[in-house]
């Protein structure tokens, strides 16, 4: 079960979007007979979990809080994690931002502590996020905006119309699938949340700091809930959690939220669905998929310089597909039709474009994933391959577009250098020009969902491109 499924199960079971923060301020804890801080904290945390397990959809311990208590604090964290019911997801608030330790921290958080998600800093880019995506049933929340007033100088740079925090959201869209990557948003202005939701309608948003300032819950819900009244996690205020009988306040707050959710669901428009508008006598089996790629702007015409240095009269941008569940699902199914006939132990995605696709396939086929680093760091673990594997295993390599074959062969050679075997390479689009033969000469069997000639022929027959465009593409 992946993180989103586990989260949605807890939401449905408890009919709640509320999460409980497990990082209390010791100064406002209820008084207890014991004078020992760790004991006081343990008693309060265990009481909180017991009181809220039927009222929340997630728990969020803050790693820094427990680290500040030293070794007894880490021991306390492990005890608290063990006390949380298995069916309720745990989001470890780590704000981890160190690229050098990302792999080992992912292993500790997901394998040793068995948490379901972590929060991460975005400023090291996808290199930092990628090791966490190797765990297809776990998730990461990328911090994109905080409520701290002093952060405005950075977050709204260079201008309010195009602030840095929106750039973070845009970039994160291509880092991982909606099942694996959410957004953390500190909110004191609902309009900020609304702008983020407009860019990322499919992402789960972990809301923070909504109880400070003049921010009203009704406005937050209107800005942050998706069209189905979901995908927004709301924190329980500390002042409610530290009351002698917190259940009363939590139930009241939950009723207010659910009322707003019901209104959102009733007034929501249906999800935007692409439907075909042509019918061809001899239609391609992936006709709808090809037309969607064109209609969604994934295929563009003009003069474009490719990564290989060549200039083509078209450009294919597959990064957009992960923001459209309909087409992304179809693409994963198309890949799966090829993969189900191949023998392999693990799936490898080539950084960075194919990592979301490889993650989706790992989830769909229930196969473990690895990936070769684009560049090997001179520090940290210096690993060439990220993820767990055993030498001698067979790996199928997944990539998006096959133009020269250089990048996918470099990735395959890195995988082989770690003692793994690579026989099959599966791509979505083959540029043709003899690239599959080149791969075969180097010992690889290439498979593709589509070829560029199939795409151009189908677009021409469907009237999406004119004869001049068709001829220009045919001459490539």
Phi and psi in degrees as a GROMACS rama.xvg file:
@    title "Ramachandran Plot"
@    xaxis  label "Phi"
@    yaxis  label "Psi"
@TYPE xy
-81.6563  173.047  UNK-2
-59.1359  -46.1328  UNK-3
-64.342  -40.1415  UNK-4
-63.7435  -41.9882  UNK-5
-65.3031  -41.8702  UNK-6
-63.0394  -47.4026  UNK-7
-63.9294  -33.0193  UNK-8
-64.6566  -41.7648  UNK-9
-68.5613  -38.3099  UNK-10
-61.4964  -45.9909  UNK-11
-67.8101  -40.4069  UNK-12
-64.6751  -45.2992  UNK-13
-100.266  -0.419706  UNK-14
49.3891  53.4971  UNK-15
-149.884  140.292  UNK-16
-104.706  8.34534  UNK-17
-83.837  140.92  UNK-18
-122.841  152.077  UNK-19
-106.035  124.543  UNK-20
-78.8256  127.986  UNK-21
-105.918  57.6361  UNK-22
-144.884  68.4667  UNK-23
-70.5554  152.502  UNK-24
-81.0778  113.279  UNK-25
-55.6164  -25.6846  UNK-26
-72.9782  -20.0922  UNK-27
-112.4  10.3654  UNK-28
-67.3858  146.541  UNK-29
-58.7701  145.786  UNK-30
-69.3485  142.438  UNK-31
-130.645  160.447  UNK-32
-60.848  -30.2125  UNK-33
-79.0653  146.317  UNK-34
-102.852  -1.70713  UNK-35
-83.3205  125.321  UNK-36
-60.2799  -48.2147  UNK-37
-60.9746  -41.801  UNK-38
-64.4042  -44.201  UNK-39
-58.4273  -45.5488  UNK-40
-63.2534  -44.6986  UNK-41
-60.9216  -43.8829  UNK-42
-63.5428  -42.5685  UNK-43
-67.9085  -43.4168  UNK-44
-63.8115  -43.0747  UNK-45
-66.6828  -38.0554  UNK-46
-62.7899  -42.67  UNK-47
-63.3206  -43.1854  UNK-48
-64.0665  -44.1705  UNK-49
-62.5368  -41.0757  UNK-50
-73.9665  -25.9906  UNK-51
-111.502  -2.41707  UNK-52
-61.6227  -20.727  UNK-53
-102.27  9.57527  UNK-54
-125.596  -7.27875  UNK-55
-123.65  164.312  UNK-56
-106.046  -10.4641  UNK-57
-165.437  160.527  UNK-58
-118.923  146.399  UNK-59
-133.11  89.8317  UNK-60
-78.8082  144.164  UNK-61
-98.4219  117.69  UNK-62
-58.4769  -42.5026  UNK-63
-59.4497  -32.8914  UNK-64
-61.8455  -45.4187  UNK-65
-75.248  -35.0976  UNK-66
-63.4553  -35.8043  UNK-67
-64.4313  -20.0351  UNK-68
-88.7933  1.08035  UNK-69
77.596  -159.646  UNK-70
-56.2175  -40.888  UNK-71
-61.6907  -29.9729  UNK-72
-68.9156  -41.6418  UNK-73
-65.489  -38.294  UNK-74
-63.2083  -40.1266  UNK-75
-63.3383  -42.9077  UNK-76
-57.2057  -45.5073  UNK-77
-64.6968  -35.7356  UNK-78
-67.1922  -40.4383  UNK-79
-69.3652  -40.4842  UNK-80
-60.4844  -38.7535  UNK-81
-67.9579  -24.2556  UNK-82
-84.099  -13.6473  UNK-83
-78.3901  131.051  UNK-84
-55.949  142.073  UNK-85
-61.6953  -27.7339  UNK-86
-83.7058  -3.9328  UNK-87
-106.597  122.767  UNK-88
-67.735  150.39  UNK-89
-115.56  125.96  UNK-90
-107.985  109.855  UNK-91
-82.2451  112.751  UNK-92
-80.9293  95.1297  UNK-93
-109.836  -27.3815  UNK-94
49.4494  36.9565  UNK-95
-62.3451  133.06  UNK-96
-138.516  10.3453  UNK-97
-96.2787  112.073  UNK-98
-60.8684  -37.1574  UNK-99
-62.406  -30.9673  UNK-100
-110.922  13.5187  UNK-101
-63.1794  -41.3566  UNK-102
-66.8336  -46.0287  UNK-103
-70.9419  -32.5277  UNK-104
-69.2743  -40.4163  UNK-105
-58.8466  -41.7348  UNK-106
-63.8704  -43.2634  UNK-107
-65.3473  -47.3856  UNK-108
-66.3793  -45.1421  UNK-109
-89.0792  -31.617  UNK-110
-97.4886  -46.3899  UNK-111
-78.7679  -52.2368  UNK-112
-85.5496  -17.1632  UNK-113
61.0611  31.2481  UNK-114
-74.2324  163.681  UNK-115
-96.6845  -22.6337  UNK-116
-156.95  158.975  UNK-117
-134.645  157.557  UNK-118
-99.698  141.961  UNK-119
-132.649  151.819  UNK-120
-83.4386  141.138  UNK-121
-89.8407  -6.48567  UNK-122
-79.0059  -5.64954  UNK-123
-91.8907  -1.22904  UNK-124
79.2197  -165.699  UNK-125
-66.2023  -25.2445  UNK-126
-53.7615  -39.7052  UNK-127
-75.3756  -36.485  UNK-128
-76.9653  -34.0374  UNK-129
-54.4579  -43.5211  UNK-130
-59.1261  -27.5006  UNK-131
-77.2751  -23.0108  UNK-132
-82.0045  -4.96291  UNK-133
-71.0598  -12.6326  UNK-134
-103.357  90.1039  UNK-135
-62.3622  -19.3906  UNK-136
-97.7705  4.76118  UNK-137
-108.924  -179.38  UNK-138
-146.785  162.411  UNK-139
-130.977  139.783  UNK-140
-109.667  121.293  UNK-141
-91.6526  124.625  UNK-142
-70.0946  118.948  UNK-143
-115.318  -19.5177  UNK-144
-158.455  140.074  UNK-145
-117.093  165.373  UNK-146
-94.1924  0.19304  UNK-147
-65.5906  120.917  UNK-148
-56.1773  -33.5628  UNK-149
-70.2836  -15.1081  UNK-150
-81.5622  -9.81692  UNK-151
-57.6991  -39.2971  UNK-152
-58.4207  -30.7218  UNK-153
-91.7702  -48.2654  UNK-154
-66.5879  -30.8394  UNK-155
-100.361  11.9069  UNK-156
-77.3194  140.909  UNK-157
-89.431  -12.3365  UNK-158
-156.702  155.853  UNK-159
-62.0658  -28.8212  UNK-160
-74.4509  -26.4677  UNK-161
-138.313  64.8906  UNK-162
-74.8705  161.127  UNK-163
-61.1248  -36.9164  UNK-164
-64.8733  -30.786  UNK-165
-73.4807  -31.0352  UNK-166
-64.0632  -39.3994  UNK-167
-60.3902  -44.4863  UNK-168
-61.6553  -46.1545  UNK-169
-60.2606  -44.6966  UNK-170
-65.742  -42.812  UNK-171
-63.826  -23.0015  UNK-172
-57.903  -30.646  UNK-173
-97.8147  3.91853  UNK-174
-86.3325  -28.0987  UNK-175
-167.105  167.081  UNK-176
-73.6067  160.485  UNK-177
-59.519  -25.2582  UNK-178
-71.7072  -22.7782  UNK-179
-114.085  -16.6411  UNK-180
-133.627  118.381  UNK-181
-115.071  -175.15  UNK-182
-124.676  138.223  UNK-183
-103.801  128.159  UNK-184
-132.477  118.123  UNK-185
-84.5671  124.378  UNK-186
-118.968  120.666  UNK-187
-127.35  1.06114  UNK-188
-136.761  109.084  UNK-189
-56.3964  -28.9195  UNK-190
-64.885  -28.5475  UNK-191
-65.8548  -45.2189  UNK-192
-62.0369  -39.799  UNK-193
-62.7991  -39.1182  UNK-194
-67.0412  -38.1195  UNK-195
-68.4613  -43.5288  UNK-196
-63.0524  -34.7198  UNK-197
-63.9605  -35.4935  UNK-198
-79.6622  -34.9616  UNK-199
-125.061  68.0561  UNK-200
-66.8413  -19.6226  UNK-201
-98.6377  -2.87158  UNK-202
-89.9913  146.307  UNK-203
-77.2232  130.016  UNK-204
-110.048  124.966  UNK-205
-93.3605  106.235  UNK-206
-83.4018  142.694  UNK-207
-133.657  155.102  UNK-208
56.393  34.7134  UNK-209
-83.6459  -7.31152  UNK-210
-99.1504  11.6703  UNK-211
-103.706  153.985  UNK-212
68.571  -147.569  UNK-213
-101.505  19.0848  UNK-214
-73.3922  129.62  UNK-215
-105.745  139.721  UNK-216
-56.9851  -41.5399  UNK-217
-58.7844  -41.7062  UNK-218
-69.2231  -38.3945  UNK-219
-62.8206  -44.8922  UNK-220
-65.1051  -42.034  UNK-221
-62.3851  -35.6099  UNK-222
-81.45  -32.3857  UNK-223
-103.571  -26.5411  UNK-224
-67.1443  144.184  UNK-225
-81.5832  -173.641  UNK-226
-64.7647  -15.4821  UNK-227
-104.496  11.4146  UNK-228
70.0742  32.6316  UNK-229
-134.28  -170.727  UNK-230
65.4908  25.5737  UNK-231
-137.283  119.628  UNK-232
-103.189  126.739  UNK-233
-109.395  130.815  UNK-234
-78.0898  143.217  UNK-235
-77.5519  129.977  UNK-236
-58.7244  142.024  UNK-237
-57.5423  -35.9952  UNK-238
-66.0077  -25.7273  UNK-239
-77.9028  -43.8368  UNK-240
-63.5395  -29.5812  UNK-241
-92.2705  5.18219  UNK-242
-74.2099  159.469  UNK-243
-64.87  -36.4707  UNK-244
-125.25  78.6834  UNK-245
-68.7329  -21.2461  UNK-246
-58.6372  -38.0057  UNK-247
-61.5014  -48.963  UNK-248
-66.8034  -36.9487  UNK-249
-66.7188  -43.3213  UNK-250
-63.4745  -39.5448  UNK-251
-64.3896  -44.7224  UNK-252
-64.4443  -41.3142  UNK-253
-64.4756  -38.4112  UNK-254
-62.9894  -39.3715  UNK-255
-65.1178  -42.0427  UNK-256
-66.6135  -44.1191  UNK-257
-66.9982  -29.9002  UNK-258
-64.403  -43.1722  UNK-259
-66.7729  -36.5891  UNK-260
-63.5208  -43.9924  UNK-261
-60.1209  -41.1579  UNK-262
-63.9168  -42.5926  UNK-263
-63.5032  -40.6124  UNK-264
-67.5239  -42.3851  UNK-265
-67.1999  -33.218  UNK-266
-94.8013  -2.97403  UNK-267
-70.2225  140.03  UNK-268
-77.2035  160.357  UNK-269
-67.8797  154.494  UNK-270
-63.2944  139.669  UNK-271
-65.7525  118.03  UNK-272
-120.557  130.883  UNK-273
-78.0677  135.041  UNK-274
-127.858  146.174  UNK-275
-69.6834  150.441  UNK-276
-125.11  14.1225  UNK-277
-135.679  157.459  UNK-278
-139.447  114.865  UNK-279
-106.671  146.391  UNK-280
-64.4176  -48.6461  UNK-281
-110.117  68.9979  UNK-282
-83.1701  148.196  UNK-283
-67.8141  143.622  UNK-284
-60.5351  -22.96  UNK-285
-109.287  34.5879  UNK-286
-53.7101  -52.1168  UNK-287
-60.926  -39.1102  UNK-288
-64.5756  -43.155  UNK-289
-63.7225  -44.4475  UNK-290
-65.3368  -37.8727  UNK-291
-63.7519  -42.5663  UNK-292
-56.5211  -40.4813  UNK-293
-71.8343  -48.9029  UNK-294
-65.1788  -28.7337  UNK-295
-87.9963  1.58423  UNK-296
82.2693  17.8473  UNK-297
-80.0789  -19.3561  UNK-298
-118.836  120.949  UNK-299
-124.581  152.915  UNK-300
-116.559  144.965  UNK-301
156.475  -146.473  UNK-302
-120.79  110.172  UNK-303
-125.306  133.407  UNK-304
-87.0422  124.983  UNK-305
-84.835  169.832  UNK-306
-60.672  -27.8533  UNK-307
-75.6251  -11.6259  UNK-308
100.952  -15.017  UNK-309
-75.9777  152.868  UNK-310
-105.678  123.64  UNK-311
-116.113  156.224  UNK-312
-82.3584  15.3054  UNK-313
-150.502  164.661  UNK-314
-143.191  134.912  UNK-315
-112.944  120.19  UNK-316
-116.246  99.1158  UNK-317
-88.7969  1.17176  UNK-318
-67.1919  -21.2042  UNK-319
-74.5664  -19.6149  UNK-320
-66.6313  -29.6062  UNK-321
-71.7455  -12.4123  UNK-322
-93.3741  1.9137  UNK-323
-124.577  96.2585  UNK-324
-55.2936  -35.5084  UNK-325
-61.8659  -52.9072  UNK-326
-74.1209  -34.8737  UNK-327
-62.0131  -41.3319  UNK-328
-62.9607  -41.6868  UNK-329
-64.2285  -39.4888  UNK-330
-66.2503  -41.9759  UNK-331
-62.1163  -39.6395  UNK-332
-63.6538  -38.8057  UNK-333
-65.5322  -43.1981  UNK-334
-59.8029  -44.7544  UNK-335
-60.6709  -34.1299  UNK-336
-60.7748  -32.5154  UNK-337
-80.4757  -46.2288  UNK-338
-64.0125  -31.7711  UNK-339
-66.8272  -15.8534  UNK-340
-98.7156  4.83345  UNK-341
-109.701  156.209  UNK-342
-104.59  123.894  UNK-343
-161.912  158.438  UNK-344
-101.509  -33.1053  UNK-345
-140.521  155.322  UNK-346
-104.252  134.342  UNK-347
-119.945  128.959  UNK-348
-99.8261  143.621  UNK-349
-89.4578  121.395  UNK-350
-62.6438  143.819  UNK-351
-111.754  -17.8845  UNK-352
-59.7556  -34.8826  UNK-353
-94.9088  1.46909  UNK-354
-62.5399  -44.2009  UNK-355
-61.1002  -39.7622  UNK-356
-64.8973  -44.7901  UNK-357
-61.4059  -38.5729  UNK-358
-63.7534  -46.0085  UNK-359
-60.7394  -39.7976  UNK-360
-68.9133  -37.1745  UNK-361
-61.245  -40.6554  UNK-362
-66.9084  -45.5325  UNK-363
-69.3004  -40.6995  UNK-364
-95.088  -4.0561  UNK-365
55.9445  46.7381  UNK-366
-118.635  142.39  UNK-367
-67.6338  153.74  UNK-368
-120.467  147.162  UNK-369
-136.626  171.504  UNK-370
-154.757  146.608  UNK-371
-82.0804  136.513  UNK-372
-64.555  142.357  UNK-373
-67.2059  -37.3331  UNK-374
-141.083  141.437  UNK-375
-89.9337  124.429  UNK-376
-71.4912  151.352  UNK-377
-86.9997  9.4306  UNK-378
-138.992  -177.021  UNK-379
64.9916  -142.276  UNK-380
-78.4987  -18.1396  UNK-381
57.1634  31.6962  UNK-382
-75.6048  139.432  UNK-383
-83.0771  -36.4755  UNK-384
-117.321  128.453  UNK-385
-96.3827  137.069  UNK-386
115.349  167.673  UNK-387
-92.549  139.599  UNK-388
-161.952  167.279  UNK-389
-119.07  131.508  UNK-390
-52.927  141.192  UNK-391
96.5823  -13.4097  UNK-392
-70.2666  155.172  UNK-393
-94.4189  129.726  UNK-394
-118.408  132.254  UNK-395
-98.2839  132.065  UNK-396
-97.4808  131.43  UNK-397
-114.158  130.942  UNK-398
-138.187  172.423  UNK-399
-92.5396  -58.5126  UNK-400
-126.214  135.996  UNK-401
-104.548  105.697  UNK-402
-108.233  -62.621  UNK-403
-108.635  -19.4593  UNK-404
85.5529  -3.53756  UNK-405
-64.394  -51.5032  UNK-406
-66.2578  -39.6639  UNK-407
-71.0017  -33.5808  UNK-408
-71.5786  -36.3903  UNK-409
-62.028  -42.798  UNK-410
-63.4352  -41.6427  UNK-411
-64.9609  -38.8981  UNK-412
-66.2379  -36.8056  UNK-413
-62.3489  -41.9353  UNK-414
-63.1862  -43.5819  UNK-415
-66.1679  -31.8796  UNK-416
-65.7514  -17.8591  UNK-417
-91.3584  9.22406  UNK-418
90.3059  10.975  UNK-419
-97.6436  164.073  UNK-420
-109.588  139.902  UNK-421
-130.099  123.057  UNK-422
-118.934  -42.2234  UNK-423
-110.949  139.95  UNK-424
-124.578  124.174  UNK-425
-116.731  124.472  UNK-426
-123.152  164.052  UNK-427
-82.5511  -47.9046  UNK-428
-125.962  130.91  UNK-429
-103.369  121.028  UNK-430
-71.8909  -8.29337  UNK-431
67.7189  -133.463  UNK-432
59.2999  29.8196  UNK-433
77.4728  14.1075  UNK-434
-68.0665  -38.1623  UNK-435
-61.6676  -38.519  UNK-436
-64.9226  -38.559  UNK-437
-62.5259  -41.1419  UNK-438
-65.7753  -39.3343  UNK-439
-63.1633  -37.6173  UNK-440
-61.9236  -29.9338  UNK-441
-92.5951  10.1597  UNK-442
93.4134  14.4252  UNK-443
-116.887  144.365  UNK-444
-103.125  116.405  UNK-445
-97.7434  141.089  UNK-446
-130.662  144.94  UNK-447
-137.816  146.766  UNK-448
-71.7653  -45.7134  UNK-449
-135.863  157.888  UNK-450
-114.362  159.351  UNK-451
-64.5648  -32.3171  UNK-452
-68.98  -36.606  UNK-453
-63.4957  -39.8238  UNK-454
-65.8991  -49.1799  UNK-455
-65.2701  -40.7569  UNK-456
-62.8252  -43.56  UNK-457
-66.6542  -43.2148  UNK-458
-63.1049  -36.3757  UNK-459
-69.103  -46.5024  UNK-460
-62.4725  -33.4187  UNK-461
-83.586  -3.49995  UNK-462
79.8267  13.8264  UNK-463
-77.9586  -29.9262  UNK-464
-126.047  152.471  UNK-465
-87.8998  178.4  UNK-466
-65.1491  -36.2041  UNK-467
-63.5595  -44.3144  UNK-468
-64.836  -39.7196  UNK-469
-62.8836  -43.4105  UNK-470
-65.5599  -39.4718  UNK-471
-63.2276  -39.4257  UNK-472
-71.792  -36.455  UNK-473
-68.1471  -23.5817  UNK-474
-86.0356  -7.08028  UNK-475
